[in-house]
């Protein structure tokens, strides 16, 4: 069992008092906004089943979502719109969402641990942790908040645009999704730049 607190404890032991974990959901889909979450957990808090959101069932993520929100010192969830993704690009839009999520934190973290290998657009003191959602408790928690929040948004969109079956694929480029796109064209929440090849 990997110790999800090992890395954060090392950083805390170096003298920092508040760390947050930051992760995104929805960089790859063809539709919908990109979401990000930032979380400060009480140091050493063990949440049963906490793991990278991609390794958890939807039901388990939903359960953990509530637990994380209740037990976090502070957390923030934000998004960047399809329009912002189109205007900037997906990476810049991801940083927008991440900064917005960190903006919501009170107290503010001294260091943000960012999942992945890019943090050029982060306005706060930050450090990249590759595969952080499987290594750090705070990032794992953020990955769950971001994923569940985005999935809930896509379920709402599924009610508005039932022909695309967003409730099944959440906007990712599945066979079913491409079939619907060929039949119905684009909805207002599709990312045009991701679908250039289809035109």
N, C-alpha and C positions, 0 to 999 in steps of 0.2 A: 504493500500500500504506500503510494507516494505521499509524503508529508506536504500538504498544501500550504503549510505555514513556514516551511524551512527558509525559503528565499526572503519572505517578508520579515521573519524574525531576525535574519542577518542584517537587513536594512534598518529595522527598529533598533537593534543592538548598536548600530553605528551612531545612534543619537537622534534619529528623526522620531517625531511623535505621532504624526498622522500621514498614513499612506492611503491612496485610493487605487482601486483597480478599475480599468476602463476597457470595454470591449464593444464591438459593433455586431450588428446583425443585418444582413441584407445587402451586402456589397455586390453579390453575384446575380440576383434576380433580374428579370426583364421588366418587372413592374413594381411600383410602390416605392416609398421612401426608404432611406437607409436609417437605421436606428442605432443609438449608442446609449450605454448606461455607464455610470460611475458610482462606485460603492466604497464606503469605508466601513468595514466590519470591526467590531471590537476585537482587539488583538487576541489571537488564539482561539476565537470562537469556533467550535466544531458544529457544523450543520450536517446532519446525517444525509449521505447521498450526494453532497455537493460535488460537482464535477463539471467538466466542459459540457455546455448545453447540448452539443451535437451528440453526445454519448447517452443522453437521457431521453426517456419517453416523454411525449407531450404531457401526459398526466402527471409525471414526476416533476417536470419543469413547472407546471402550474402550482403544484404543492409547494415547491421550493421558493417560487416567486413570493408567495405570501410570507413565508418564514424569513426570507432575506429582508423584505421590506420592514417587517416587524422588528428584526434584531439588529439591523444596521445602525451604526452611529448616525449616518446620513446617506442618502442615495439620490441620484438624479437620473432621469430618463428623458432623452430628447431625440429629435430626428432632423434630417435634412430632406427637403421635398424633392419630388421628381424634377421640378423646375430648377432647383438648385443643382441637382446632379447634372442636368443638361447644360446649365450655364457654366459650371466650373469643370467638373469631371468627377468621377465617383470617389477618387481618393480625397480630393479637396472637400467634397461634400461630407465624406466620412469624418474628416477632421472638424468640420463645422458642427456636426452632430455631437462629436466627442467633447468639444469645447463647451457646447451648450449644456451637456450633461454635467460637466465639472462645475460650470457656473452655478448650478443649482445647489452644490454642496455647502452645507453650513454645519460645523466649521469647515474651512477650506483646507485641503491637504497640502502638506509641504512637498510631496512628490507624487506624481501620477504614474502608475505602472500601466503601460499601454500594451495591449496584446498585439503581437506581430513585430515587424522589423522596420516600421516607419513611424516617426513622430515629428516630422518636419513642420507640420501645420498646427501643432499643439501649443497653445499660448502659455501653458504652465510648465514649471519644472517637471520633467518627465523622463522616463527610462523605458526603452522597449524590452519586452520579454517575449521572445519567440516561443510559440505554443504556450503562452501564459495561462490560457484558460484551463490547461491541464496541470499547471505547476503552482499557481498562486490562488489562494482562497478568494482574495478580493476580485481578481479578474474572473475566476469561475463564477462568482456571484453576479458580476456585471454581465457576463455572457448570457446568463439565464434571464436577467431582467430585460436585456435588449431583445433577445429572441422571443420571449413570451409577448412583450409589448408589440413587436412587429407582427407576430402571428395574429394577435387580436385585431390589429388594424386591418390585416388582409382578410380576416373573416368578415369584418364590417363591409369591406369592398366587395366581397363575394356576394353579399346580399344586394348590392347596387348593380353589379355586373355579373349575374349568375352564369352567363354563357361562357365565361373564361375558367370556371372551376377553381377560383383562387383558394377556396377552402381546402382543396386537396394539395396543391403544389406551392401555395403561398407566393406565387409570382416567379418561381424558378422555371428554367427552360426545359420542362418535361415534354414528352411526346404529346400528351394531352393538351398542354398549353400551346404548343406550336400548331396543333391541329385547329384549336379555337382561333388562334391569330389568323391562320390562313382563311378560315371561314368568315370571321367577323371583323377582321382588321384590328386597328389599335383602339384601346380605350383611353380616356384622359389620364389614366395612371400608368400607362406604359412608358418606358424609357426609350425614346426614339433612337438615341445614340447606340443603345444595345441591340437594336433591331435593324440596323442599316442593311445588313446582309439579306434581309427578307424582302426588301422592296425591289 
